[in-house]
Amino acid sequence: MQFCTKSVLFAICTVITEAIPDTVGSKLIGLVTSRAEIPELLKLDDVIDLVIPRGSNKLVSQIKSSTKIPVLGHADGICHVYVDKSADLEMARRIVLDAKIDYPAGCNAMETLLVHRGLVEKGWLNNMILDLRTEGVTLYGGPRTSSLLNIPMAHSLHHEYNSLACTVEIVDDVYAAIGHINLYGRHDLYAHTDSIVTEDQEVADVFLRQVDSAAVFHNASTRFSDGARFGLGAEVGISTSRIHARGPVGVDGLLTTRWYE
């Protein structure tokens, strides 16, 4: 978990403002210290160009509905990892564990594991479940998986756990995986990060083309969706909007273009 107290925020703000030359002005940076000030700020659409809320989907939705200012927000991070029948199974195991346990509270952590039905017959899914449980992960099943593996039914297939818990579901093929992701991974038609693990390039290409998420990966953990890893420098967030910045957003994603001659 990441915490930032008011005293730390005040110290950071002080350092930044003291570093700004007098010719620019110390009032360039402002510090909001209470939630009571936010509604008034959101009314200032004549002077504020962009709002970047950091927090839950509920917070983002509340801000979007209460201001005319453009909001660079994000939907729920319902991130999926789909393990195809042709996957390198040891690679798949490492990717799944990293995606779930590296930082489970992150918006780019895996919330749903989709597994090709052929891997159930091979016994890989049973081994994967054992590995996840060993790491302290609580497992819930989709309609097919819950009864087959005797694990509790997930109350929703569109759920961001933000903890050491995830949903597991069995699918027939890559098209079924894509259908699942496009149905349950979206919120207001925006999706976060999804990954396929496969050694079949044709299958990977289908997945990468047809999954409409802010970030889509082949043989990589969803945790890779990060501004620093993308070389964007300091990250202000991961946007699931289609316009204009999408995915991890650095400074360039906050800028507009002004043409003159």
N, C-alpha and C positions, 0 to 999 in steps of 0.2 A: 504493500500500500504506500502511496505517496501523500505526505502531509505537508502543508505550508502554512505556518501560523502567521498571524497579523504582524508580529514583530519581525519575522523573517521577510515578509513582503515589504514592510516599511524600510527595512535595511537595504533590500535589493533596489527599491525605488529611489532611495537616497543616493546610492552609488551611481545609478544610471543618470539621475538628474544632475549630480555634481560633475559628471563627465561631459555634460553638454555645454558647449561654449556659450558665453554670455550673449554673443551675437545671435544665437539661435533662440535662447530663452529657456529657463528651467521649467516653465509651465507647459512645455511640449508633452510631458508625461504626467498623467494624473493617476491617482490611486483611489480606487473605490474600496471603502472599508466596511460597508454594511450592505446587506441585501435590500434594505429599505431604499437605497439610492438607485437601484437598478431600474425600477419602473419609470423613474423620471428620465434616466439616461436614454431609455428606449423610445422616448417621445421626441428625441432630438434628431429627427431624420434630416433636418436642414444642415446639420454640422457634422454628423457622424456618418461615415460612408460604409462601414462594415462592422458586424458583430461576429465574434468568434467564441461561442460558448463552449466551455470545456466541462463535461459532466455527463449525466445520464441522458438517455433518449427522452425521458420525461421533461428534463430541464430544457433540452434543445427544442422540443415541441412547444413548450410553454412560451419560450422566447419568440419563436417563429410566429406564433399566433397573436403576439401582443406588440408587434412593432412593424413599421413600414420600412425599416432599415434592412438591407440585404443581410442574410444570415448565412455564414459558412458553417453549416452544421453537419451532423452525421446521424445515420439511422442506427438501429440496433446492430451490433457486431455479431451477426449469426454466421460465423465462419465455419465452412465445411472442409473436411479432407476426404476425398474419395480415393479409395485404394482399389485399383483395377486388377483384374485377374492376371495380367502380365507384369505386375509390379515386381521390382526387386524387393523381396519381403523383408530383408534386414533393413534396407533403406526405409521402407514403409514404416517399420516399427520405430525407427529413430525419429522420423518426421512426425509421426503421430504423438509420440511422447513429448517431443519438443513443443509441438503446437499446443498441447494441453497443459503441461506442467511447468514450462519455463516461467511463465507469468500469467497464471489463470485469470487474474483480474483485468488483464489488458483487453482492449476491444478487438485485437487481432489474434486472440487465443481461439483455438478450435472449440466450437460448441457442439458440433455434430460430426460423427465419424460415419461415413458411408462405405460399405464394404461389398464388393462383388460377391454374388452368391457362390461362385466357384471357390472362393477362399474359405468359405464355411466348411465345405467338403474336405478341403486340405487340412483343416484344423488350425489354420492361421488365426482366425478370429478368436477362437478360444484362448490361444496363447496371448493374443493382444489384450484381451480382457483381463487375463491374469496379470500381465505387466502393468496395466493401468491401475488395477486394484492394489497391486503392490506399492504403487506410488501414492496411494490414498485417494484415488479418483472414485467418486460415486457414479454409478452407471445407471442410465435409464434407457429403455428400449422403445423403438418405433413399433408399429403394428406387427411387423414380421419378426422382429428380433426379440421382443418382450416374451412372447410365449415360447419361442424356440430355445432361448437361452435362460429362461426363467429369471428375468430381471424385471424390476418395476416398470410399468408403462410410463413414458414421458407424458406429462400433463399437456404439453404442447410441443409441436415440432418446430415452432418458431419461438425459441426461448434463449436468451443470453444469460448463462449461469453466472459468469464473472467469478467463478470459484472452481475448486477441484471437483467438477461434475461435468458430465456430458451425455449426449444422446447417441445411441448406436443404432443404425438401421442397415438392413441388407437390401441391396438393389440388384436387378437382373443384369444391367449393363450400363455403359456410359450414358446412354440416352435417358435411362431411368434416373441416374444420378443427376444429370442436368435438369430434368423435370422437377426433381425434388428440390434442388437448390433454387431454381427460378420460382418455385411455388412458396417455399418456406424461408428462403434466405433474404427475402425482400421486405422492406417496410416502406410504404408509399413509393414503391417501384425502385427503391435504391438499395443496393447491396454492397457489402464491405469487401471481404477477401475470401477466395475459395481456391483450393489446390487439388490437383490430381497427381497420384503417384502411379506411374506406368512406364514400361519400357517400349510400348507400342506408340510410335510417333504419330501415326494416323489417328489413333484414339485420343492422344493428347491434343492434337490440332482441333479435333471436333469440340473437345471440352473448352479449349481456350477461346474458340470462336463463338460458342453458343452460350457460355455462362457470362451474363452481363453484370459483372461486379466491378468495383473500383480497382481491384487488383486480382489477377488470376494467375496462378503459378503452376508450373510443371516440375515435379520432383523437388519441391521446396516447402518448408514449413510456412504456415500462415503468419507466423511471428516475423517473417522477413518483411512484411508490410510495415515499413518504418522509414521516416524521413532521413535519419542518419544513414541507414543501410542503403538508401537510394541515392545518397550523396547530395541531399538537399540542405545539409547543415541543420540548424535548429528547426525543429518541427513545431508548427502551431496546431497541428491536428491531422486527422485522417478524414477527408471529406468524402461522403458518398453521393454528393450532388453531381449531376451531369454537367452543369454549367456553373462557373467556368472551371474552377479548380476541382480536380477529382483525385482521390487517393491521398497518400501522404503529401502534406502541403508545406513547402518551405517559403522563403521570402518571395521568390519569383511568382508563386501562386497567389500572392496578395496584391500583385501589381497590375495596373492597367496600362494601356498604350495610348499615348497622346501624340498625334501627328501634327507637325507644323513645318513651314518652310518660308 
